[in-house]
Each structure stands twice: as structure tokens, then as C-alpha cells.
């Protein structure tokens, strides 16, 4: 493959991937490596795209965090791990994750528990607590937050039943 062909392939791969969703520079570099684009050609093309503003790891990280927190209710700890896997620099990750409001994160945990409680109606409280705290732990919430949120939501559920 000539250098011109490699550059054309690199541009096509980057355009195709960016057309679907924003990508980190690291993700795009990995995609180019899989297509056997020489590293120096890939680096040069990535630099051009970055200079043009089409690749921006900080913007990607902000969009990723916002999307994953809203759709999956993930904690900042899990989001940091995902950004690291995406190849986003730790400084950028810290800056982006510092913008997460702890109140919003706590509300997300409450929404997750409220949504799951409906499917656990037939279980006893011990099973509910175990399953709900396990779910929150998998989403990256600390044990203390998980137990506090579950206790509050189970208390709210009991209060609603008592009022009937």
C-alpha cells in the first residue's frame, strides 16, 4: 500500500467512524491500526483531524460522561474507568468528572432503585436490599451510598403502602 493509499484509507476510516458518533483519538488510532494503516501515516492524519477540530478528546469525554450518566446511571468512578479504556488522558477525565454534580449522581442512584423496585415486588426485604445494592455496586456506587439510597427507597415504598 502506497503512502497516498494509506492516507486515503485513514481518512475514510476516520470519517466513517466520526459519522456514527464522536470518538477519542485513541479509539481512532486503534481502528487505523486494525486496518493496517502505517503508524506514521495514522499519526499525521489524526493530527490533521485534531487541528481541524474534528477530534477533540475533551469534547468526546464530556459527551460520553453526559450520555452514560443519563442513560445508564453510572457513577463517576465507573465513568473514569470507561474514559481510561477509551484512551482519554487522565487530566481531561478528572476535569470532566469534576463537573458532575454529586446531587445529580445521587438522584441517578435513586432513579435506578425506583425503576428496579417494581420488578422486585414479590421478594422479601432482605432479597430486595441484596439485589438493589448489588445493582448499584455494579454501577460504581460506594457501599455506603448504595445502602443509604436503598434504605430510603424501601422506606418510601413502605410509607406508600401504609398510606393505602
PyMOL commands that set and color helices and strands:
alter all, ss='L'
color gray80, all
select helices_A, chain A and resi 3-20+25-34+39-51+57-72+76-85+90-98+102-120+125-138+143-162
alter helices_A, ss='H'
color red, helices_A
deselect
rebuild
show_as cartoon
